[in-house]
Amino acid sequence: MHGNESDTSWNEPLAVALMVEADSLVEGLGVSGLDPEIVACAGEVVAAHKRRDMASVTVACRMVCERARALANPKALTRSPA
């Protein structure tokens, strides 16, 4: 993931790059974009983008990527926390 959460100044090109990166990862991993958690996170991305909230765009895109990776690796979903 690109970006730095502590940098909250709006950066449209970076916001778009983060969204494209998250979308590409979901597609590239063959994960359904209709997964309820991905749908919820994508909604957060859209809302944050409308607010021009760079930190929230970054966090929500990261959450999409984390969920996509977890779905692509089902063993990660069943592991209990250490």
PDB file with SEQRES, HELIX, SHEET and CRYST1 records, atoms N, CA, C and O in Angstrom:
SEQRES   1 A   82  MET HIS GLY ASN GLU SER ASP THR SER TRP ASN GLU PRO          
SEQRES   2 A   82  LEU ALA VAL ALA LEU MET VAL GLU ALA ASP SER LEU VAL          
SEQRES   3 A   82  GLU GLY LEU GLY VAL SER GLY LEU ASP PRO GLU ILE VAL          
SEQRES   4 A   82  ALA CYS ALA GLY GLU VAL VAL ALA ALA HIS LYS ARG ARG          
SEQRES   5 A   82  ASP MET ALA SER VAL THR VAL ALA CYS ARG MET VAL CYS          
SEQRES   6 A   82  GLU ARG ALA ARG ALA LEU ALA ASN PRO LYS ALA LEU THR          
SEQRES   7 A   82  ARG SER PRO ALA                                              
HELIX    1 AA1 GLU A   12  GLY A   28  1                                  17    
HELIX    2 AA2 PRO A   36  ARG A   51  1                                  16    
HELIX    3 AA3 MET A   54  ALA A   72  1                                  19    
HELIX    4 AA4 PRO A   74  THR A   78  1                                   5    
CRYST1    1.000    1.000    1.000  90.00  90.00  90.00 P 1           1          
ATOM      1  N   MET A   1       0.843  -1.178   0.000  1.00  0.00           N  
ATOM      2  CA  MET A   1       0.000   0.000   0.000  1.00  0.00           C  
ATOM      3  C   MET A   1       0.884   1.235   0.000  1.00  0.00           C  
ATOM      4  O   MET A   1       1.897   1.289   0.697  1.00  0.00           O  
ATOM      5  N   HIS A   2       0.509   2.176  -0.751  1.00  0.00           N  
ATOM      6  CA  HIS A   2       1.219   3.452  -0.780  1.00  0.00           C  
ATOM      7  C   HIS A   2       0.714   4.327   0.352  1.00  0.00           C  
ATOM      8  O   HIS A   2      -0.250   3.988   1.038  1.00  0.00           O  
ATOM      9  N   GLY A   3       1.369   5.440   0.534  1.00  0.00           N  
ATOM     10  CA  GLY A   3       0.812   6.457   1.432  1.00  0.00           C  
ATOM     11  C   GLY A   3       1.287   6.339   2.855  1.00  0.00           C  
ATOM     12  O   GLY A   3       1.908   5.362   3.272  1.00  0.00           O  
ATOM     13  N   ASN A   4       0.959   7.398   3.583  1.00  0.00           N  
ATOM     14  CA  ASN A   4       1.343   7.500   4.977  1.00  0.00           C  
ATOM     15  C   ASN A   4       0.133   8.023   5.720  1.00  0.00           C  
ATOM     16  O   ASN A   4      -0.335   9.132   5.458  1.00  0.00           O  
ATOM     17  N   GLU A   5      -0.381   7.220   6.658  1.00  0.00           N  
ATOM     18  CA  GLU A   5      -1.602   7.608   7.357  1.00  0.00           C  
ATOM     19  C   GLU A   5      -1.470   8.941   8.075  1.00  0.00           C  
ATOM     20  O   GLU A   5      -2.464   9.646   8.253  1.00  0.00           O  
ATOM     21  N   SER A   6      -0.256   9.299   8.492  1.00  0.00           N  
ATOM     22  CA  SER A   6      -0.107  10.547   9.236  1.00  0.00           C  
ATOM     23  C   SER A   6      -0.222  11.767   8.327  1.00  0.00           C  
ATOM     24  O   SER A   6      -0.422  12.882   8.808  1.00  0.00           O  
ATOM     25  N   ASP A   7      -0.095  11.561   7.013  1.00  0.00           N  
ATOM     26  CA  ASP A   7      -0.247  12.663   6.065  1.00  0.00           C  
ATOM     27  C   ASP A   7      -1.713  12.734   5.666  1.00  0.00           C  
ATOM     28  O   ASP A   7      -2.187  11.934   4.859  1.00  0.00           O  
ATOM     29  N   THR A   8      -2.428  13.701   6.238  1.00  0.00           N  
ATOM     30  CA  THR A   8      -3.864  13.782   5.995  1.00  0.00           C  
ATOM     31  C   THR A   8      -4.228  14.784   4.914  1.00  0.00           C  
ATOM     32  O   THR A   8      -5.414  14.983   4.649  1.00  0.00           O  
ATOM     33  N   SER A   9      -3.229  15.436   4.266  1.00  0.00           N  
ATOM     34  CA  SER A   9      -3.581  16.377   3.212  1.00  0.00           C  
ATOM     35  C   SER A   9      -4.128  15.605   2.014  1.00  0.00           C  
ATOM     36  O   SER A   9      -3.620  14.549   1.636  1.00  0.00           O  
ATOM     37  N   TRP A  10      -5.174  16.169   1.437  1.00  0.00           N  
ATOM     38  CA  TRP A  10      -5.839  15.497   0.330  1.00  0.00           C  
ATOM     39  C   TRP A  10      -4.913  15.414  -0.862  1.00  0.00           C  
ATOM     40  O   TRP A  10      -4.262  16.393  -1.226  1.00  0.00           O  
ATOM     41  N   ASN A  11      -4.857  14.233  -1.471  1.00  0.00           N  
ATOM     42  CA  ASN A  11      -4.020  13.980  -2.635  1.00  0.00           C  
ATOM     43  C   ASN A  11      -4.842  13.101  -3.578  1.00  0.00           C  
ATOM     44  O   ASN A  11      -4.852  11.877  -3.451  1.00  0.00           O  
ATOM     45  N   GLU A  12      -5.520  13.731  -4.508  1.00  0.00           N  
ATOM     46  CA  GLU A  12      -6.413  13.009  -5.426  1.00  0.00           C  
ATOM     47  C   GLU A  12      -5.699  11.904  -6.202  1.00  0.00           C  
ATOM     48  O   GLU A  12      -6.207  10.784  -6.256  1.00  0.00           O  
ATOM     49  N   PRO A  13      -4.530  12.179  -6.810  1.00  0.00           N  
ATOM     50  CA  PRO A  13      -3.868  11.096  -7.547  1.00  0.00           C  
ATOM     51  C   PRO A  13      -3.521   9.903  -6.648  1.00  0.00           C  
ATOM     52  O   PRO A  13      -3.652   8.754  -7.070  1.00  0.00           O  
ATOM     53  N   LEU A  14      -3.086  10.164  -5.433  1.00  0.00           N  
ATOM     54  CA  LEU A  14      -2.762   9.070  -4.517  1.00  0.00           C  
ATOM     55  C   LEU A  14      -4.024   8.323  -4.107  1.00  0.00           C  
ATOM     56  O   LEU A  14      -4.017   7.094  -4.038  1.00  0.00           O  
ATOM     57  N   ALA A  15      -5.106   9.047  -3.835  1.00  0.00           N  
ATOM     58  CA  ALA A  15      -6.365   8.395  -3.463  1.00  0.00           C  
ATOM     59  C   ALA A  15      -6.830   7.459  -4.578  1.00  0.00           C  
ATOM     60  O   ALA A  15      -7.229   6.325  -4.316  1.00  0.00           O  
ATOM     61  N   VAL A  16      -6.776   7.931  -5.804  1.00  0.00           N  
ATOM     62  CA  VAL A  16      -7.178   7.103  -6.944  1.00  0.00           C  
ATOM     63  C   VAL A  16      -6.240   5.902  -7.077  1.00  0.00           C  
ATOM     64  O   VAL A  16      -6.698   4.787  -7.328  1.00  0.00           O  
ATOM     65  N   ALA A  17      -4.939   6.118  -6.912  1.00  0.00           N  
ATOM     66  CA  ALA A  17      -3.981   5.012  -7.002  1.00  0.00           C  
ATOM     67  C   ALA A  17      -4.259   3.949  -5.943  1.00  0.00           C  
ATOM     68  O   ALA A  17      -4.183   2.754  -6.229  1.00  0.00           O  
ATOM     69  N   LEU A  18      -4.580   4.374  -4.727  1.00  0.00           N  
ATOM     70  CA  LEU A  18      -4.900   3.425  -3.659  1.00  0.00           C  
ATOM     71  C   LEU A  18      -6.154   2.625  -3.995  1.00  0.00           C  
ATOM     72  O   LEU A  18      -6.207   1.417  -3.762  1.00  0.00           O  
ATOM     73  N   MET A  19      -7.158   3.300  -4.540  1.00  0.00           N  
ATOM     74  CA  MET A  19      -8.400   2.613  -4.899  1.00  0.00           C  
ATOM     75  C   MET A  19      -8.167   1.612  -6.030  1.00  0.00           C  
ATOM     76  O   MET A  19      -8.679   0.493  -5.990  1.00  0.00           O  
ATOM     77  N   VAL A  20      -7.399   2.014  -7.028  1.00  0.00           N  
ATOM     78  CA  VAL A  20      -7.091   1.117  -8.148  1.00  0.00           C  
ATOM     79  C   VAL A  20      -6.279  -0.075  -7.647  1.00  0.00           C  
ATOM     80  O   VAL A  20      -6.521  -1.211  -8.055  1.00  0.00           O  
ATOM     81  N   GLU A  21      -5.317   0.185  -6.764  1.00  0.00           N  
ATOM     82  CA  GLU A  21      -4.493  -0.891  -6.218  1.00  0.00           C  
ATOM     83  C   GLU A  21      -5.352  -1.903  -5.455  1.00  0.00           C  
ATOM     84  O   GLU A  21      -5.185  -3.111  -5.624  1.00  0.00           O  
ATOM     85  N   ALA A  22      -6.262  -1.416  -4.624  1.00  0.00           N  
ATOM     86  CA  ALA A  22      -7.134  -2.315  -3.854  1.00  0.00           C  
ATOM     87  C   ALA A  22      -8.032  -3.121  -4.793  1.00  0.00           C  
ATOM     88  O   ALA A  22      -8.182  -4.331  -4.625  1.00  0.00           O  
ATOM     89  N   ASP A  23      -8.622  -2.458  -5.771  1.00  0.00           N  
ATOM     90  CA  ASP A  23      -9.495  -3.133  -6.728  1.00  0.00           C  
ATOM     91  C   ASP A  23      -8.724  -4.179  -7.526  1.00  0.00           C  
ATOM     92  O   ASP A  23      -9.216  -5.285  -7.750  1.00  0.00           O  
ATOM     93  N   SER A  24      -7.522  -3.827  -7.951  1.00  0.00           N  
ATOM     94  CA  SER A  24      -6.695  -4.754  -8.726  1.00  0.00           C  
ATOM     95  C   SER A  24      -6.302  -5.971  -7.903  1.00  0.00           C  
ATOM     96  O   SER A  24      -6.239  -7.084  -8.423  1.00  0.00           O  
ATOM     97  N   LEU A  25      -6.037  -5.758  -6.619  1.00  0.00           N  
ATOM     98  CA  LEU A  25      -5.674  -6.880  -5.757  1.00  0.00           C  
ATOM     99  C   LEU A  25      -6.850  -7.842  -5.610  1.00  0.00           C  
ATOM    100  O   LEU A  25      -6.675  -9.056  -5.713  1.00  0.00           O  
ATOM    101  N   VAL A  26      -8.041  -7.308  -5.371  1.00  0.00           N  
ATOM    102  CA  VAL A  26      -9.234  -8.155  -5.253  1.00  0.00           C  
ATOM    103  C   VAL A  26      -9.396  -8.983  -6.530  1.00  0.00           C  
ATOM    104  O   VAL A  26      -9.589 -10.198  -6.473  1.00  0.00           O  
ATOM    105  N   GLU A  27      -9.316  -8.317  -7.668  1.00  0.00           N  
ATOM    106  CA  GLU A  27      -9.463  -9.011  -8.945  1.00  0.00           C  
ATOM    107  C   GLU A  27      -8.333 -10.005  -9.167  1.00  0.00           C  
ATOM    108  O   GLU A  27      -8.570 -11.143  -9.572  1.00  0.00           O  
ATOM    109  N   GLY A  28      -7.111  -9.577  -8.902  1.00  0.00           N  
ATOM    110  CA  GLY A  28      -5.947 -10.428  -9.135  1.00  0.00           C  
ATOM    111  C   GLY A  28      -5.926 -11.683  -8.282  1.00  0.00           C  
ATOM    112  O   GLY A  28      -5.429 -12.724  -8.714  1.00  0.00           O  
ATOM    113  N   LEU A  29      -6.460 -11.589  -7.077  1.00  0.00           N  
ATOM    114  CA  LEU A  29      -6.512 -12.757  -6.194  1.00  0.00           C  
ATOM    115  C   LEU A  29      -7.722 -13.641  -6.487  1.00  0.00           C  
ATOM    116  O   LEU A  29      -7.857 -14.724  -5.919  1.00  0.00           O  
ATOM    117  N   GLY A  30      -8.599 -13.176  -7.372  1.00  0.00           N  
ATOM    118  CA  GLY A  30      -9.785 -13.948  -7.716  1.00  0.00           C  
ATOM    119  C   GLY A  30     -10.827 -13.973  -6.615  1.00  0.00           C  
ATOM    120  O   GLY A  30     -11.626 -14.905  -6.517  1.00  0.00           O  
ATOM    121  N   VAL A  31     -10.808 -12.940  -5.790  1.00  0.00           N  
ATOM    122  CA  VAL A  31     -11.727 -12.838  -4.657  1.00  0.00           C  
ATOM    123  C   VAL A  31     -12.983 -12.097  -5.114  1.00  0.00           C  
ATOM    124  O   VAL A  31     -12.910 -11.197  -5.951  1.00  0.00           O  
ATOM    125  N   SER A  32     -14.126 -12.477  -4.563  1.00  0.00           N  
ATOM    126  CA  SER A  32     -15.375 -11.803  -4.925  1.00  0.00           C  
ATOM    127  C   SER A  32     -15.449 -10.418  -4.297  1.00  0.00           C  
ATOM    128  O   SER A  32     -15.283 -10.256  -3.089  1.00  0.00           O  
ATOM    129  N   GLY A  33     -15.696  -9.446  -5.124  1.00  0.00           N  
ATOM    130  CA  GLY A  33     -15.913  -8.093  -4.628  1.00  0.00           C  
ATOM    131  C   GLY A  33     -17.256  -7.952  -3.929  1.00  0.00           C  
ATOM    132  O   GLY A  33     -17.570  -6.893  -3.385  1.00  0.00           O  
ATOM    133  N   LEU A  34     -18.051  -9.019  -3.943  1.00  0.00           N  
ATOM    134  CA  LEU A  34     -19.353  -9.011  -3.282  1.00  0.00           C  
ATOM    135  C   LEU A  34     -19.286  -9.543  -1.851  1.00  0.00           C  
ATOM    136  O   LEU A  34     -20.307  -9.624  -1.167  1.00  0.00           O  
ATOM    137  N   ASP A  35     -18.087  -9.905  -1.400  1.00  0.00           N  
ATOM    138  CA  ASP A  35     -17.927 -10.305   0.001  1.00  0.00           C  
ATOM    139  C   ASP A  35     -18.437  -9.161   0.876  1.00  0.00           C  
ATOM    140  O   ASP A  35     -18.073  -8.008   0.644  1.00  0.00           O  
ATOM    141  N   PRO A  36     -19.269  -9.453   1.874  1.00  0.00           N  
ATOM    142  CA  PRO A  36     -19.863  -8.380   2.686  1.00  0.00           C  
ATOM    143  C   PRO A  36     -18.844  -7.432   3.324  1.00  0.00           C  
ATOM    144  O   PRO A  36     -19.090  -6.229   3.404  1.00  0.00           O  
ATOM    145  N   GLU A  37     -17.712  -7.956   3.773  1.00  0.00           N  
ATOM    146  CA  GLU A  37     -16.698  -7.073   4.374  1.00  0.00           C  
ATOM    147  C   GLU A  37     -16.052  -6.179   3.324  1.00  0.00           C  
ATOM    148  O   GLU A  37     -15.780  -5.007   3.584  1.00  0.00           O  
ATOM    149  N   ILE A  38     -15.805  -6.728   2.143  1.00  0.00           N  
ATOM    150  CA  ILE A  38     -15.222  -5.919   1.070  1.00  0.00           C  
ATOM    151  C   ILE A  38     -16.220  -4.847   0.632  1.00  0.00           C  
ATOM    152  O   ILE A  38     -15.838  -3.700   0.399  1.00  0.00           O  
ATOM    153  N   VAL A  39     -17.487  -5.217   0.520  1.00  0.00           N  
ATOM    154  CA  VAL A  39     -18.520  -4.238   0.144  1.00  0.00           C  
ATOM    155  C   VAL A  39     -18.571  -3.106   1.169  1.00  0.00           C  
ATOM    156  O   VAL A  39     -18.639  -1.933   0.801  1.00  0.00           O  
ATOM    157  N   ALA A  40     -18.538  -3.458   2.451  1.00  0.00           N  
ATOM    158  CA  ALA A  40     -18.589  -2.433   3.505  1.00  0.00           C  
ATOM    159  C   ALA A  40     -17.364  -1.526   3.445  1.00  0.00           C  
ATOM    160  O   ALA A  40     -17.483  -0.306   3.563  1.00  0.00           O  
ATOM    161  N   CYS A  41     -16.195  -2.121   3.262  1.00  0.00           N  
ATOM    162  CA  CYS A  41     -14.965  -1.317   3.181  1.00  0.00           C  
ATOM    163  C   CYS A  41     -14.975  -0.432   1.941  1.00  0.00           C  
ATOM    164  O   CYS A  41     -14.540   0.719   1.991  1.00  0.00           O  
ATOM    165  N   ALA A  42     -15.470  -0.968   0.833  1.00  0.00           N  
ATOM    166  CA  ALA A  42     -15.551  -0.169  -0.393  1.00  0.00           C  
ATOM    167  C   ALA A  42     -16.476   1.028  -0.190  1.00  0.00           C  
ATOM    168  O   ALA A  42     -16.211   2.118  -0.697  1.00  0.00           O  
ATOM    169  N   GLY A  43     -17.553   0.821   0.547  1.00  0.00           N  
ATOM    170  CA  GLY A  43     -18.442   1.935   0.875  1.00  0.00           C  
ATOM    171  C   GLY A  43     -17.727   2.998   1.685  1.00  0.00           C  
ATOM    172  O   GLY A  43     -17.941   4.194   1.489  1.00  0.00           O  
ATOM    173  N   GLU A  44     -16.871   2.548   2.601  1.00  0.00           N  
ATOM    174  CA  GLU A  44     -16.073   3.491   3.395  1.00  0.00           C  
ATOM    175  C   GLU A  44     -15.095   4.256   2.505  1.00  0.00           C  
ATOM    176  O   GLU A  44     -14.875   5.451   2.701  1.00  0.00           O  
ATOM    177  N   VAL A  45     -14.512   3.564   1.531  1.00  0.00           N  
ATOM    178  CA  VAL A  45     -13.593   4.222   0.593  1.00  0.00           C  
ATOM    179  C   VAL A  45     -14.325   5.337  -0.151  1.00  0.00           C  
ATOM    180  O   VAL A  45     -13.827   6.459  -0.248  1.00  0.00           O  
ATOM    181  N   VAL A  46     -15.503   5.021  -0.673  1.00  0.00           N  
ATOM    182  CA  VAL A  46     -16.279   6.008  -1.434  1.00  0.00           C  
ATOM    183  C   VAL A  46     -16.649   7.202  -0.555  1.00  0.00           C  
ATOM    184  O   VAL A  46     -16.506   8.352  -0.970  1.00  0.00           O  
ATOM    185  N   ALA A  47     -17.122   6.925   0.653  1.00  0.00           N  
ATOM    186  CA  ALA A  47     -17.512   8.010   1.564  1.00  0.00           C  
ATOM    187  C   ALA A  47     -16.309   8.879   1.923  1.00  0.00           C  
ATOM    188  O   ALA A  47     -16.410  10.105   1.958  1.00  0.00           O  
ATOM    189  N   ALA A  48     -15.173   8.238   2.190  1.00  0.00           N  
ATOM    190  CA  ALA A  48     -13.962   8.991   2.538  1.00  0.00           C  
ATOM    191  C   ALA A  48     -13.496   9.837   1.355  1.00  0.00           C  
ATOM    192  O   ALA A  48     -13.046  10.968   1.531  1.00  0.00           O  
ATOM    193  N   HIS A  49     -13.609   9.278   0.147  1.00  0.00           N  
ATOM    194  CA  HIS A  49     -13.217  10.028  -1.046  1.00  0.00           C  
ATOM    195  C   HIS A  49     -14.105  11.256  -1.215  1.00  0.00           C  
ATOM    196  O   HIS A  49     -13.616  12.341  -1.530  1.00  0.00           O  
ATOM    197  N   LYS A  50     -15.395  11.089  -1.007  1.00  0.00           N  
ATOM    198  CA  LYS A  50     -16.317  12.236  -1.112  1.00  0.00           C  
ATOM    199  C   LYS A  50     -15.974  13.319  -0.094  1.00  0.00           C  
ATOM    200  O   LYS A  50     -16.111  14.510  -0.373  1.00  0.00           O  
ATOM    201  N   ARG A  51     -15.522  12.890   1.103  1.00  0.00           N  
ATOM    202  CA  ARG A  51     -15.150  13.851   2.157  1.00  0.00           C  
ATOM    203  C   ARG A  51     -13.752  14.427   1.937  1.00  0.00           C  
ATOM    204  O   ARG A  51     -13.339  15.359   2.627  1.00  0.00           O  
ATOM    205  N   ARG A  52     -13.031  13.862   0.971  1.00  0.00           N  
ATOM    206  CA  ARG A  52     -11.631  14.236   0.718  1.00  0.00           C  
ATOM    207  C   ARG A  52     -10.793  13.987   1.975  1.00  0.00           C  
ATOM    208  O   ARG A  52      -9.986  14.821   2.386  1.00  0.00           O  
ATOM    209  N   ASP A  53     -11.013  12.815   2.569  1.00  0.00           N  
ATOM    210  CA  ASP A  53     -10.355  12.395   3.806  1.00  0.00           C  
ATOM    211  C   ASP A  53      -9.296  11.357   3.453  1.00  0.00           C  
ATOM    212  O   ASP A  53      -9.581  10.163   3.360  1.00  0.00           O  
ATOM    213  N   MET A  54      -8.079  11.831   3.259  1.00  0.00           N  
ATOM    214  CA  MET A  54      -6.996  10.979   2.783  1.00  0.00           C  
ATOM    215  C   MET A  54      -6.683   9.844   3.754  1.00  0.00           C  
ATOM    216  O   MET A  54      -6.476   8.706   3.333  1.00  0.00           O  
ATOM    217  N   ALA A  55      -6.648  10.146   5.033  1.00  0.00           N  
ATOM    218  CA  ALA A  55      -6.324   9.107   6.022  1.00  0.00           C  
ATOM    219  C   ALA A  55      -7.359   7.985   5.981  1.00  0.00           C  
ATOM    220  O   ALA A  55      -7.007   6.808   6.050  1.00  0.00           O  
ATOM    221  N   SER A  56      -8.627   8.349   5.870  1.00  0.00           N  
ATOM    222  CA  SER A  56      -9.677   7.325   5.842  1.00  0.00           C  
ATOM    223  C   SER A  56      -9.673   6.536   4.539  1.00  0.00           C  
ATOM    224  O   SER A  56      -9.961   5.339   4.547  1.00  0.00           O  
ATOM    225  N   VAL A  57      -9.354   7.180   3.426  1.00  0.00           N  
ATOM    226  CA  VAL A  57      -9.212   6.453   2.160  1.00  0.00           C  
ATOM    227  C   VAL A  57      -8.106   5.418   2.306  1.00  0.00           C  
ATOM    228  O   VAL A  57      -8.269   4.265   1.907  1.00  0.00           O  
ATOM    229  N   THR A  58      -6.987   5.829   2.875  1.00  0.00           N  
ATOM    230  CA  THR A  58      -5.848   4.931   3.052  1.00  0.00           C  
ATOM    231  C   THR A  58      -6.220   3.733   3.917  1.00  0.00           C  
ATOM    232  O   THR A  58      -5.938   2.589   3.558  1.00  0.00           O  
ATOM    233  N   VAL A  59      -6.846   3.995   5.046  1.00  0.00           N  
ATOM    234  CA  VAL A  59      -7.220   2.915   5.965  1.00  0.00           C  
ATOM    235  C   VAL A  59      -8.240   1.977   5.316  1.00  0.00           C  
ATOM    236  O   VAL A  59      -8.095   0.757   5.395  1.00  0.00           O  
ATOM    237  N   ALA A  60      -9.262   2.532   4.682  1.00  0.00           N  
ATOM    238  CA  ALA A  60     -10.299   1.695   4.075  1.00  0.00           C  
ATOM    239  C   ALA A  60      -9.740   0.852   2.929  1.00  0.00           C  
ATOM    240  O   ALA A  60     -10.117  -0.310   2.777  1.00  0.00           O  
ATOM    241  N   CYS A  61      -8.853   1.419   2.129  1.00  0.00           N  
ATOM    242  CA  CYS A  61      -8.224   0.641   1.054  1.00  0.00           C  
ATOM    243  C   CYS A  61      -7.367  -0.474   1.639  1.00  0.00           C  
ATOM    244  O   CYS A  61      -7.355  -1.589   1.117  1.00  0.00           O  
ATOM    245  N   ARG A  62      -6.664  -0.182   2.703  1.00  0.00           N  
ATOM    246  CA  ARG A  62      -5.856  -1.207   3.370  1.00  0.00           C  
ATOM    247  C   ARG A  62      -6.753  -2.341   3.876  1.00  0.00           C  
ATOM    248  O   ARG A  62      -6.393  -3.514   3.782  1.00  0.00           O  
ATOM    249  N   MET A  63      -7.914  -1.982   4.409  1.00  0.00           N  
ATOM    250  CA  MET A  63      -8.847  -2.998   4.909  1.00  0.00           C  
ATOM    251  C   MET A  63      -9.365  -3.885   3.774  1.00  0.00           C  
ATOM    252  O   MET A  63      -9.516  -5.093   3.953  1.00  0.00           O  
ATOM    253  N   VAL A  64      -9.635  -3.296   2.619  1.00  0.00           N  
ATOM    254  CA  VAL A  64     -10.045  -4.083   1.454  1.00  0.00           C  
ATOM    255  C   VAL A  64      -8.942  -5.078   1.100  1.00  0.00           C  
ATOM    256  O   VAL A  64      -9.214  -6.256   0.868  1.00  0.00           O  
ATOM    257  N   CYS A  65      -7.705  -4.603   1.061  1.00  0.00           N  
ATOM    258  CA  CYS A  65      -6.578  -5.467   0.703  1.00  0.00           C  
ATOM    259  C   CYS A  65      -6.377  -6.585   1.724  1.00  0.00           C  
ATOM    260  O   CYS A  65      -6.133  -7.733   1.352  1.00  0.00           O  
ATOM    261  N   GLU A  66      -6.479  -6.252   3.001  1.00  0.00           N  
ATOM    262  CA  GLU A  66      -6.317  -7.269   4.042  1.00  0.00           C  
ATOM    263  C   GLU A  66      -7.400  -8.338   3.937  1.00  0.00           C  
ATOM    264  O   GLU A  66      -7.114  -9.528   4.072  1.00  0.00           O  
ATOM    265  N   ARG A  67      -8.640  -7.919   3.697  1.00  0.00           N  
ATOM    266  CA  ARG A  67      -9.730  -8.886   3.571  1.00  0.00           C  
ATOM    267  C   ARG A  67      -9.542  -9.750   2.334  1.00  0.00           C  
ATOM    268  O   ARG A  67      -9.765 -10.959   2.386  1.00  0.00           O  
ATOM    269  N   ALA A  68      -9.137  -9.149   1.228  1.00  0.00           N  
ATOM    270  CA  ALA A  68      -8.918  -9.919   0.001  1.00  0.00           C  
ATOM    271  C   ALA A  68      -7.832 -10.964   0.216  1.00  0.00           C  
ATOM    272  O   ALA A  68      -7.975 -12.109  -0.214  1.00  0.00           O  
ATOM    273  N   ARG A  69      -6.749 -10.577   0.877  1.00  0.00           N  
ATOM    274  CA  ARG A  69      -5.670 -11.536   1.146  1.00  0.00           C  
ATOM    275  C   ARG A  69      -6.159 -12.662   2.060  1.00  0.00           C  
ATOM    276  O   ARG A  69      -5.815 -13.826   1.858  1.00  0.00           O  
ATOM    277  N   ALA A  70      -6.956 -12.309   3.056  1.00  0.00           N  
ATOM    278  CA  ALA A  70      -7.484 -13.324   3.975  1.00  0.00           C  
ATOM    279  C   ALA A  70      -8.399 -14.302   3.237  1.00  0.00           C  
ATOM    280  O   ALA A  70      -8.340 -15.508   3.478  1.00  0.00           O  
ATOM    281  N   LEU A  71      -9.234 -13.795   2.349  1.00  0.00           N  
ATOM    282  CA  LEU A  71     -10.126 -14.673   1.590  1.00  0.00           C  
ATOM    283  C   LEU A  71      -9.349 -15.552   0.619  1.00  0.00           C  
ATOM    284  O   LEU A  71      -9.737 -16.692   0.362  1.00  0.00           O  
ATOM    285  N   ALA A  72      -8.260 -15.027   0.086  1.00  0.00           N  
ATOM    286  CA  ALA A  72      -7.439 -15.794  -0.847  1.00  0.00           C  
ATOM    287  C   ALA A  72      -6.649 -16.880  -0.120  1.00  0.00           C  
ATOM    288  O   ALA A  72      -6.213 -17.854  -0.733  1.00  0.00           O  
ATOM    289  N   ASN A  73      -6.467 -16.705   1.192  1.00  0.00           N  
ATOM    290  CA  ASN A  73      -5.747 -17.679   2.012  1.00  0.00           C  
ATOM    291  C   ASN A  73      -6.683 -18.134   3.125  1.00  0.00           C  
ATOM    292  O   ASN A  73      -6.590 -17.638   4.248  1.00  0.00           O  
ATOM    293  N   PRO A  74      -7.589 -19.075   2.829  1.00  0.00           N  
ATOM    294  CA  PRO A  74      -8.605 -19.468   3.812  1.00  0.00           C  
ATOM    295  C   PRO A  74      -8.036 -19.938   5.148  1.00  0.00           C  
ATOM    296  O   PRO A  74      -8.707 -19.818   6.173  1.00  0.00           O  
ATOM    297  N   LYS A  75      -6.822 -20.465   5.159  1.00  0.00           N  
ATOM    298  CA  LYS A  75      -6.218 -20.895   6.426  1.00  0.00           C  
ATOM    299  C   LYS A  75      -6.058 -19.716   7.375  1.00  0.00           C  
ATOM    300  O   LYS A  75      -6.147 -19.882   8.592  1.00  0.00           O  
ATOM    301  N   ALA A  76      -5.825 -18.534   6.830  1.00  0.00           N  
ATOM    302  CA  ALA A  76      -5.652 -17.342   7.670  1.00  0.00           C  
ATOM    303  C   ALA A  76      -6.956 -16.985   8.379  1.00  0.00           C  
ATOM    304  O   ALA A  76      -6.933 -16.386   9.454  1.00  0.00           O  
ATOM    305  N   LEU A  77      -8.089 -17.348   7.785  1.00  0.00           N  
ATOM    306  CA  LEU A  77      -9.383 -17.035   8.391  1.00  0.00           C  
ATOM    307  C   LEU A  77      -9.701 -17.942   9.575  1.00  0.00           C  
ATOM    308  O   LEU A  77     -10.486 -17.572  10.448  1.00  0.00           O  
ATOM    309  N   THR A  78      -9.094 -19.129   9.609  1.00  0.00           N  
ATOM    310  CA  THR A  78      -9.418 -20.084  10.671  1.00  0.00           C  
ATOM    311  C   THR A  78      -8.396 -20.108  11.789  1.00  0.00           C  
ATOM    312  O   THR A  78      -8.609 -20.772  12.803  1.00  0.00           O  
ATOM    313  N   ARG A  79      -7.297 -19.402  11.629  1.00  0.00           N  
ATOM    314  CA  ARG A  79      -6.279 -19.358  12.684  1.00  0.00           C  
ATOM    315  C   ARG A  79      -6.794 -18.612  13.891  1.00  0.00           C  
ATOM    316  O   ARG A  79      -7.465 -17.587  13.770  1.00  0.00           O  
ATOM    317  N   SER A  80      -6.473 -19.136  15.050  1.00  0.00           N  
ATOM    318  CA  SER A  80      -6.821 -18.402  16.269  1.00  0.00           C  
ATOM    319  C   SER A  80      -5.686 -17.456  16.604  1.00  0.00           C  
ATOM    320  O   SER A  80      -4.525 -17.767  16.339  1.00  0.00           O  
ATOM    321  N   PRO A  81      -6.000 -16.303  17.183  1.00  0.00           N  
ATOM    322  CA  PRO A  81      -4.955 -15.328  17.515  1.00  0.00           C  
ATOM    323  C   PRO A  81      -3.962 -15.915  18.513  1.00  0.00           C  
ATOM    324  O   PRO A  81      -4.335 -16.660  19.419  1.00  0.00           O  
ATOM    325  N   ALA A  82      -2.718 -15.571  18.330  1.00  0.00           N  
ATOM    326  CA  ALA A  82      -1.658 -16.083  19.223  1.00  0.00           C  
ATOM    327  C   ALA A  82      -1.626 -15.312  20.520  1.00  0.00           C  
ATOM    328  O   ALA A  82      -0.803 -15.601  21.390  1.00  0.00           O  
TER     329      ALA A  82                                                      
END                                                                             
